[in-house]
Amino acid sequence: MNQQSEQGSKTYLVSIVMVAVLGGLLFGYDTAVISGAEKGLQAFFMEAKDFAYTDGWHGFTSASALIGCIIGSALSGFLATNLGRKKSLIIAGLLFFISALGSMDPEFLFFDYGTPTYSLLIMFNIYRVIGGVGVGLASAICPMYIGEVAPSNIRGMLVSWNQFAIIFGQLVVYFVNFFILGDHIQPLVEEMGKGLAAINPAAQWTVTTGWRYMFGSEAVPAGLFALLICFVPETPRYLVSIGQDQKAEGILAKINGSLKAQQILQDIKDTMVVKTEKLMTYGAMCIFVGIMLSVFQQAVGINAVLYYAPRIFGDMGMNDPMMLTVFMGIINISFTLVAVFTVEKLGRKPLLICGSLGMAIGAFGVALTFGNESLALVTAASLLVYSASFMFSWGPITWVLIAEIFPNTIRGGAVAIAVAFQWIFNFIVSSTFVPMFNMHLAEGDDFGHWFTYGLYGIICVIAAVFVWRLVPETKGKTLEDMSKMWKDRLGKIE
């Protein structure tokens, strides 16, 4: 017991981090559940009699959760600063739970079950936005929470586990959707709008029921997260910010040992002396780098692939797009582990630069081969290279940097701004992918295919240059070191 007091408890640290990363799992689960449900959902609402469910409506409905993500991430700074990290995550868990049940049964209390109407579509989107608010909160606060409880020498690895959980959540929901679908099939696009009688009988269950089970399945992990987060401590850095130094020291001692805890507590207090520092205290470059990390993470186009994976593989002519989507999820998990186990050895910048160049190669490969049936395997391989390169670089490392790059006194607000930009660009990329991909300069040409992935490839190259020139390396630095680093940079600029 005495030795544990001197060295801290790794078991305690791991247990609270594992609870926090459940928020990341829900983030991945919620954003990817639409990939299996969207075709059945589209066919369901195309049966509505009081309005026409167009491609525009479907694009909005598929991406409506992202509106909530923007709202949630924008609110995250205010909530994390005023309510604390822990209470904010409890709110996120409850929002996930409400959204899962509401999306499964949007008719609850107000509408006739199974009758698609314009009002029901609005209600469904409201539930999806509610879930999105939960995602926005979790996406900003989970890595912030982990970053604030983790020792500096393993902080990058532990925050990377949050990205692993996001990708694992996506993989889990790919499997869940695959098993829910079972022997049933997705309705074909050309069948939609011709009435349920015209749809293949094997697809009718998917249209009436399957998509409901897919959305409702999220209630299980959401309920578990909301419950377990009640038992984790608040972060020491937040406790110091509200004057609860003794409680903060107790938590630090459990994690780092009693002697180390006193030193860390003093470092935190030294950087918390001025609690009213303005956002630009450390210079515009500090905020700009955080924002651009978020922008590039989305502008490279990865979520267009993740959200529409079954549809993309189907357009390639692959026989079992859902199975290929699951396979892609396994590849994504494997390469996320590369980041988890190398981020503290190789550093943040090398992984980001290598990932950017790998993504560029994959994106250009897709652009040059998509639509050529004889090169379909090359196209699929290029898509997997593109996705895998993201998973060991921009996927996890962006979250690591956003969690650690900002000084203590502005972290809540700065993270909120950076993550809000992330969701804004996620929405832009997700809502523009299908129109761009389907663009034609002439009848039957593949202009949209090569233009879309060619554009993503160019953005990947620009991202590599941005990291090389402007992003600081934070490997091995404490969160308290960030204040000095940005002040030194500001001094050089001035």
C-alpha positions as CSV (number, residue, x, y, z in Angstrom):
1,M,0.0,0.0,0.0
2,N,2.9,2.3,0.9
3,Q,4.7,1.5,-2.4
4,Q,1.5,2.3,-4.3
5,S,1.3,5.6,-2.5
6,E,4.8,6.4,-3.6
7,Q,4.5,5.2,-7.2
8,G,0.8,5.7,-8.0
9,S,-1.6,3.1,-9.3
10,K,-1.5,2.2,-13.0
11,T,-4.7,0.2,-12.5
12,Y,-6.5,3.2,-11.2
13,L,-5.3,5.3,-14.2
14,V,-6.2,2.7,-16.8
15,S,-9.7,2.2,-15.3
16,I,-10.7,5.8,-15.5
17,V,-9.1,6.2,-18.9
18,M,-11.1,3.2,-20.2
19,V,-14.3,4.7,-18.9
20,A,-13.5,8.0,-20.7
21,V,-12.7,6.3,-24.0
22,L,-16.2,4.8,-24.0
23,G,-17.2,8.3,-25.0
24,G,-14.9,7.9,-28.0
25,L,-16.5,4.5,-28.8
26,L,-19.9,6.2,-28.8
27,F,-18.5,9.0,-31.0
28,G,-17.5,6.4,-33.6
29,Y,-20.7,4.3,-33.2
30,D,-23.0,7.2,-33.6
31,T,-21.3,8.7,-36.6
32,A,-21.0,5.4,-38.5
33,V,-24.4,3.8,-37.7
34,I,-25.8,5.8,-40.6
35,S,-23.7,3.8,-43.1
36,G,-25.8,0.7,-42.7
37,A,-29.1,2.4,-42.0
38,E,-29.2,5.1,-44.7
39,K,-30.6,3.0,-47.6
40,G,-33.4,1.5,-45.6
41,L,-34.1,4.9,-44.1
42,Q,-34.2,6.5,-47.6
43,A,-36.7,3.9,-48.9
44,F,-38.9,4.4,-45.8
45,F,-39.2,8.1,-46.2
46,M,-39.6,7.9,-50.0
47,E,-43.0,6.3,-49.2
48,A,-44.3,9.6,-47.6
49,K,-47.4,11.0,-49.2
50,D,-47.2,14.6,-48.0
51,F,-43.8,15.5,-49.4
52,A,-41.1,14.3,-51.8
53,Y,-38.1,12.8,-50.1
54,T,-35.4,14.0,-52.5
55,D,-31.7,13.2,-52.7
56,G,-31.2,16.6,-51.0
57,W,-33.4,15.6,-48.1
58,H,-31.5,12.3,-47.8
59,G,-28.1,14.1,-47.8
60,F,-29.3,16.4,-45.1
61,T,-30.8,13.5,-43.0
62,S,-27.7,11.4,-43.3
63,A,-25.6,14.4,-42.1
64,S,-28.0,16.0,-39.7
65,A,-26.2,14.6,-36.6
66,L,-23.2,16.7,-37.7
67,I,-25.3,19.9,-37.0
68,G,-25.6,18.7,-33.4
69,C,-21.9,17.9,-33.4
70,I,-21.1,21.5,-34.3
71,I,-23.4,22.7,-31.5
72,G,-22.0,20.3,-28.9
73,S,-18.4,21.1,-29.7
74,A,-19.2,24.8,-29.5
75,L,-20.8,24.4,-26.1
76,S,-18.1,22.1,-24.8
77,G,-15.7,24.8,-23.7
78,F,-18.5,26.6,-21.7
79,L,-19.7,23.4,-20.1
80,A,-16.2,22.0,-19.4
81,T,-15.2,25.3,-17.8
82,N,-18.4,25.9,-15.8
83,L,-19.6,22.4,-15.0
84,G,-16.4,20.4,-15.2
85,R,-15.2,17.7,-17.5
86,K,-17.0,14.9,-15.6
87,K,-20.5,16.4,-15.5
88,S,-20.2,17.4,-19.2
89,L,-19.5,13.8,-20.1
90,I,-22.5,12.6,-18.1
91,I,-24.7,15.0,-20.1
92,A,-23.1,13.6,-23.3
93,G,-24.0,10.1,-22.3
94,L,-27.6,10.9,-21.6
95,L,-27.9,12.7,-25.0
96,F,-26.5,9.6,-26.7
97,F,-29.1,7.4,-24.9
98,I,-32.0,9.7,-25.7
99,S,-30.9,9.9,-29.4
100,A,-30.6,6.1,-29.8
101,L,-34.1,5.4,-28.5
102,G,-35.7,8.4,-30.3
103,S,-34.0,7.6,-33.7
104,M,-35.2,4.0,-33.4
105,D,-38.8,5.0,-32.7
106,P,-39.3,8.7,-33.8
107,E,-43.1,8.1,-33.7
108,F,-43.0,7.8,-29.9
109,L,-46.1,9.6,-28.4
110,F,-46.8,11.9,-31.3
111,F,-47.0,10.0,-34.6
112,D,-48.5,6.8,-36.1
113,Y,-46.0,4.0,-36.1
114,G,-44.7,3.2,-39.6
115,T,-46.3,6.1,-41.4
116,P,-43.6,8.3,-43.0
117,T,-44.5,12.0,-43.0
118,Y,-42.8,15.3,-43.2
119,S,-43.3,15.9,-39.5
120,L,-41.9,12.5,-38.7
121,L,-38.8,13.3,-40.7
122,I,-38.3,16.5,-38.7
123,M,-38.7,14.6,-35.5
124,F,-36.2,11.9,-36.6
125,N,-33.6,14.6,-37.5
126,I,-34.2,16.3,-34.1
127,Y,-33.2,13.0,-32.4
128,R,-30.2,12.7,-34.6
129,V,-29.2,16.3,-33.8
130,I,-29.5,15.5,-30.0
131,G,-27.1,12.6,-30.5
132,G,-24.8,14.9,-32.5
133,V,-24.7,17.3,-29.5
134,G,-23.5,14.3,-27.4
135,V,-20.9,13.4,-30.0
136,G,-19.7,17.1,-30.1
137,L,-19.3,17.2,-26.4
138,A,-17.6,13.8,-26.2
139,S,-15.3,14.6,-29.1
140,A,-13.9,17.7,-27.3
141,I,-14.0,16.6,-23.7
142,C,-13.0,12.9,-23.8
143,P,-9.4,13.7,-25.1
144,M,-9.3,16.7,-22.8
145,Y,-10.2,14.6,-19.8
146,I,-7.6,11.9,-20.7
147,G,-5.0,14.5,-21.4
148,E,-5.5,16.2,-18.0
149,V,-5.3,13.0,-15.9
150,A,-2.5,11.3,-17.8
151,P,1.2,11.5,-16.9
152,S,3.2,13.4,-19.6
153,N,5.4,10.5,-20.6
154,I,2.4,8.4,-21.7
155,R,-0.2,11.1,-22.4
156,G,0.1,10.7,-26.2
157,M,-0.5,7.0,-26.0
158,L,-3.5,7.3,-23.7
159,V,-5.2,10.0,-25.7
160,S,-4.5,7.9,-28.8
161,W,-6.6,5.1,-27.2
162,N,-9.5,7.5,-27.6
163,Q,-9.1,7.4,-31.4
164,F,-8.8,3.7,-31.2
165,A,-12.1,3.6,-29.4
166,I,-13.6,5.9,-32.1
167,I,-12.5,3.5,-34.8
168,F,-13.4,0.4,-32.7
169,G,-16.9,2.0,-32.3
170,Q,-17.2,2.3,-36.0
171,L,-16.0,-1.4,-36.5
172,V,-18.5,-2.6,-33.8
173,V,-21.4,-0.8,-35.6
174,Y,-20.3,-2.2,-38.9
175,F,-20.6,-5.7,-37.4
176,V,-23.8,-4.9,-35.6
177,N,-25.4,-3.5,-38.8
178,F,-24.1,-6.6,-40.7
179,F,-25.7,-9.0,-38.2
180,I,-28.9,-7.0,-38.0
181,L,-29.2,-7.1,-41.7
182,G,-28.7,-10.9,-41.7
183,D,-30.3,-12.6,-44.7
184,H,-32.1,-9.4,-45.6
185,I,-30.7,-7.0,-48.3
186,Q,-30.5,-3.3,-48.8
187,P,-33.0,-1.8,-51.2
188,L,-31.6,-0.8,-54.6
189,V,-31.6,3.0,-55.4
190,E,-33.7,2.4,-58.6
191,E,-36.4,0.6,-56.6
192,M,-36.9,3.5,-54.2
193,G,-39.9,5.6,-54.7
194,K,-41.8,2.9,-56.7
195,G,-43.6,1.7,-53.6
196,L,-42.8,-1.1,-51.1
197,A,-44.5,-3.6,-53.4
198,A,-41.9,-2.9,-56.1
199,I,-39.0,-3.5,-53.6
200,N,-37.4,-6.9,-53.4
201,P,-39.3,-8.7,-50.5
202,A,-35.9,-9.5,-48.9
203,A,-35.4,-5.7,-48.6
204,Q,-38.8,-4.8,-47.2
205,W,-37.8,-5.7,-43.6
206,T,-34.8,-3.4,-43.9
207,V,-37.1,-0.6,-45.0
208,T,-39.7,-1.0,-42.2
209,T,-37.6,-2.4,-39.3
210,G,-33.9,-2.9,-39.9
211,W,-32.8,0.7,-39.8
212,R,-34.7,1.1,-36.4
213,Y,-32.7,-1.7,-34.8
214,M,-29.4,-0.2,-36.1
215,F,-30.1,3.1,-34.5
216,G,-31.6,1.6,-31.3
217,S,-28.5,-0.7,-30.7
218,E,-26.6,2.4,-29.6
219,A,-28.7,2.6,-26.4
220,V,-26.7,-0.2,-24.8
221,P,-23.2,1.4,-24.9
222,A,-24.7,4.8,-24.3
223,G,-26.5,3.7,-21.1
224,L,-23.3,2.0,-19.9
225,F,-21.2,5.1,-20.5
226,A,-23.7,7.4,-18.7
227,L,-23.6,5.1,-15.7
228,L,-19.8,4.4,-15.5
229,I,-18.8,8.1,-16.0
230,C,-20.5,8.8,-12.6
231,F,-17.8,6.8,-10.9
232,V,-14.7,8.5,-12.3
233,P,-13.0,11.5,-10.6
234,E,-13.0,15.1,-11.9
235,T,-9.6,16.1,-13.5
236,P,-7.0,17.6,-11.2
237,R,-6.5,20.6,-13.5
238,Y,-10.1,21.5,-13.4
239,L,-10.2,21.0,-9.6
240,V,-7.3,23.4,-9.2
241,S,-9.0,25.9,-11.4
242,I,-12.0,26.0,-9.0
243,G,-9.8,26.1,-5.8
244,Q,-10.1,22.4,-4.8
245,D,-6.4,21.8,-4.4
246,Q,-6.6,19.1,-1.8
247,K,-8.9,17.0,-3.8
248,A,-6.8,17.5,-6.9
249,E,-3.7,16.4,-5.0
250,G,-5.4,13.3,-3.8
251,I,-6.3,12.2,-7.4
252,L,-2.7,13.1,-8.6
253,A,-1.3,11.0,-5.8
254,K,-3.4,8.0,-6.8
255,I,-2.1,8.3,-10.4
256,N,1.5,9.5,-9.9
257,G,2.4,8.8,-6.3
258,S,2.4,11.2,-3.4
259,L,5.8,12.9,-4.0
260,K,5.3,13.4,-7.7
261,A,1.7,14.6,-7.0
262,Q,3.0,17.6,-5.0
263,Q,5.4,18.7,-7.8
264,I,2.6,18.4,-10.5
265,L,0.2,20.2,-8.3
266,Q,2.6,23.1,-7.9
267,D,3.2,23.2,-11.7
268,I,-0.5,23.3,-12.3
269,K,-1.0,26.1,-9.7
270,D,1.9,28.1,-11.3
271,T,0.1,28.1,-14.7
272,M,-3.3,28.7,-13.1
273,V,-2.4,32.0,-11.4
274,V,-4.1,34.0,-14.0
275,K,-7.5,32.4,-14.5
276,T,-8.9,35.2,-16.7
277,E,-6.4,35.0,-19.6
278,K,-7.9,35.9,-23.0
279,L,-8.0,33.4,-25.8
280,M,-5.3,35.3,-27.8
281,T,-2.9,35.7,-24.8
282,Y,-0.5,33.2,-26.4
283,G,-0.9,34.6,-29.9
284,A,-3.2,34.0,-32.9
285,M,-0.8,31.3,-34.1
286,C,-1.6,29.1,-31.1
287,I,-5.3,29.1,-32.0
288,F,-4.7,29.0,-35.8
289,V,-2.6,25.8,-35.5
290,G,-5.3,24.1,-33.4
291,I,-8.0,25.1,-35.9
292,M,-6.1,24.0,-38.9
293,L,-5.3,20.6,-37.4
294,S,-9.0,20.1,-37.1
295,V,-9.7,21.5,-40.6
296,F,-7.2,19.3,-42.3
297,Q,-8.4,16.2,-40.4
298,Q,-11.7,16.6,-42.1
299,A,-10.7,18.3,-45.4
300,V,-8.6,15.2,-46.4
301,G,-12.1,13.6,-47.0
302,I,-11.9,10.5,-44.7
303,N,-15.4,10.7,-43.3
304,A,-16.9,10.8,-46.8
305,V,-15.4,7.3,-47.1
306,L,-16.4,6.1,-43.6
307,Y,-20.0,7.3,-43.9
308,Y,-20.7,6.0,-47.4
309,A,-18.4,3.0,-47.5
310,P,-21.0,0.4,-48.4
311,R,-22.3,2.6,-51.2
312,I,-18.8,3.3,-52.6
313,F,-17.8,-0.4,-52.6
314,G,-21.1,-1.1,-54.3
315,D,-20.4,1.5,-57.0
316,M,-17.0,-0.3,-57.6
317,G,-19.0,-3.4,-58.6
318,M,-18.0,-5.4,-55.4
319,N,-20.4,-8.2,-54.7
320,D,-20.6,-7.8,-50.9
321,P,-20.1,-4.2,-49.9
322,M,-21.1,-4.6,-46.3
323,M,-18.5,-7.4,-45.8
324,L,-15.8,-5.1,-47.5
325,T,-16.9,-2.3,-45.1
326,V,-16.3,-4.6,-42.1
327,F,-12.9,-5.6,-43.6
328,M,-12.0,-1.9,-43.9
329,G,-13.0,-1.4,-40.3
330,I,-10.5,-4.2,-39.3
331,I,-7.7,-2.5,-41.3
332,N,-8.6,0.8,-39.7
333,I,-8.3,-0.7,-36.2
334,S,-5.0,-2.3,-36.9
335,F,-3.4,0.9,-38.2
336,T,-4.8,3.0,-35.3
337,L,-2.8,0.6,-33.0
338,V,0.3,1.7,-34.9
339,A,-0.2,5.2,-33.7
340,V,-1.0,4.1,-30.2
341,F,2.3,2.3,-29.8
342,T,4.6,4.6,-31.7
343,V,3.4,8.1,-30.9
344,E,5.6,8.4,-27.8
345,K,8.6,7.0,-29.7
346,L,8.4,8.7,-33.1
347,G,6.6,11.9,-32.0
348,R,3.5,13.6,-33.4
349,K,4.9,15.4,-36.5
350,P,6.6,12.4,-38.2
351,L,3.3,10.4,-38.0
352,L,1.2,13.3,-39.4
353,I,3.6,13.9,-42.3
354,C,3.9,10.2,-43.2
355,G,0.2,9.7,-43.0
356,S,-0.5,12.8,-45.2
357,L,1.8,11.4,-47.9
358,G,0.3,7.9,-47.6
359,M,-3.2,9.4,-47.9
360,A,-2.2,11.4,-51.0
361,I,-0.9,8.2,-52.7
362,G,-4.1,6.4,-51.9
363,A,-6.4,9.2,-53.0
364,F,-4.5,9.7,-56.3
365,G,-4.7,6.0,-56.8
366,V,-8.5,6.0,-56.5
367,A,-8.8,9.1,-58.7
368,L,-6.8,7.4,-61.5
369,T,-8.5,4.0,-61.4
370,F,-12.1,4.4,-60.2
371,G,-14.6,3.2,-62.8
372,N,-12.2,1.0,-64.6
373,E,-13.5,-2.5,-64.0
374,S,-10.2,-4.2,-64.9
375,L,-8.5,-2.1,-62.1
376,A,-11.2,-2.5,-59.5
377,L,-8.9,-4.3,-57.1
378,V,-6.3,-1.5,-57.5
379,T,-9.1,1.0,-56.7
380,A,-10.1,-0.9,-53.6
381,A,-6.4,-1.3,-52.5
382,S,-5.9,2.4,-53.0
383,L,-8.9,3.2,-50.9
384,L,-7.6,1.0,-48.1
385,V,-4.2,2.6,-48.3
386,Y,-5.9,6.0,-48.0
387,S,-8.0,4.9,-45.0
388,A,-5.1,3.1,-43.2
389,S,-2.8,6.1,-43.6
390,F,-5.3,8.3,-42.0
391,M,-5.7,5.9,-39.1
392,F,-2.1,6.0,-37.9
393,S,-1.8,9.8,-38.4
394,W,-4.5,12.4,-38.7
395,G,-7.1,10.2,-36.9
396,P,-5.5,9.8,-33.5
397,I,-2.7,12.4,-33.6
398,T,-5.0,15.4,-34.2
399,W,-6.9,14.5,-31.0
400,V,-3.6,14.1,-29.1
401,L,-2.4,17.5,-30.2
402,I,-5.7,19.3,-29.6
403,A,-5.8,17.8,-26.1
404,E,-2.3,18.9,-25.2
405,I,-1.2,21.9,-27.4
406,F,-3.2,24.7,-25.6
407,P,-2.1,26.3,-22.3
408,N,-4.1,25.4,-19.2
409,T,-5.8,28.8,-18.8
410,I,-7.3,28.8,-22.3
411,R,-7.7,25.1,-22.9
412,G,-11.5,24.8,-22.5
413,G,-12.3,27.6,-24.9
414,A,-9.5,26.9,-27.4
415,V,-10.4,23.2,-27.7
416,A,-14.1,24.1,-28.2
417,I,-13.2,26.4,-31.1
418,A,-10.9,23.8,-32.7
419,V,-13.3,21.0,-32.4
420,A,-16.2,23.2,-33.7
421,F,-14.2,23.8,-36.8
422,Q,-13.6,20.1,-37.1
423,W,-17.4,19.4,-37.2
424,I,-18.1,22.3,-39.5
425,F,-15.7,20.8,-42.0
426,N,-16.9,17.3,-41.4
427,F,-20.4,18.6,-42.4
428,I,-19.0,20.4,-45.5
429,V,-17.1,17.3,-46.7
430,S,-19.9,14.8,-45.9
431,S,-22.6,16.9,-47.6
432,T,-20.5,17.7,-50.7
433,F,-19.1,14.2,-51.3
434,V,-22.1,12.7,-53.2
435,P,-22.7,15.8,-55.4
436,M,-19.0,16.1,-56.3
437,F,-18.6,12.3,-56.8
438,N,-21.6,12.3,-59.2
439,M,-20.5,15.3,-61.3
440,H,-20.3,14.8,-65.1
441,L,-18.9,17.1,-67.7
442,A,-20.4,14.9,-70.4
443,E,-22.9,12.0,-70.5
444,G,-21.4,9.0,-68.7
445,D,-17.9,10.4,-68.0
446,D,-16.2,9.8,-64.6
447,F,-15.2,13.5,-64.0
448,G,-16.6,13.5,-60.5
449,H,-14.7,10.4,-59.4
450,W,-11.2,11.6,-60.3
451,F,-12.0,15.2,-59.4
452,T,-13.2,14.3,-55.8
453,Y,-10.3,12.0,-54.9
454,G,-7.8,14.2,-56.8
455,L,-8.9,17.2,-54.7
456,Y,-8.5,15.1,-51.5
457,G,-5.0,14.1,-52.6
458,I,-3.9,17.7,-53.1
459,I,-5.3,18.7,-49.7
460,C,-3.3,15.8,-48.2
461,V,-0.1,17.2,-49.7
462,I,-0.9,20.7,-48.4
463,A,-1.5,19.2,-44.9
464,A,2.0,17.6,-44.9
465,V,3.5,21.0,-45.6
466,F,1.4,22.7,-42.9
467,V,2.6,20.2,-40.3
468,W,6.2,20.4,-41.4
469,R,6.3,24.2,-41.2
470,L,3.9,25.2,-38.4
471,V,3.0,22.4,-36.0
472,P,5.2,22.2,-32.8
473,E,6.4,18.8,-31.6
474,T,4.9,18.2,-28.1
475,K,6.3,14.7,-27.4
476,G,7.5,14.5,-23.7
477,K,6.3,18.0,-22.8
478,T,4.0,18.5,-19.8
479,L,0.7,20.4,-20.2
480,E,2.3,23.2,-18.2
481,D,5.2,23.4,-20.7
482,M,2.7,24.6,-23.3
483,S,2.4,28.1,-21.8
484,K,6.2,28.6,-22.0
485,M,6.4,27.2,-25.5
486,W,3.7,29.5,-27.0
487,K,5.1,32.5,-25.1
488,D,8.5,31.8,-26.5
489,R,7.1,31.5,-30.0
490,L,5.1,34.7,-29.5
491,G,8.3,36.4,-28.4
492,K,10.1,35.3,-31.6
493,I,7.3,36.6,-33.7
494,E,7.2,40.0,-32.0
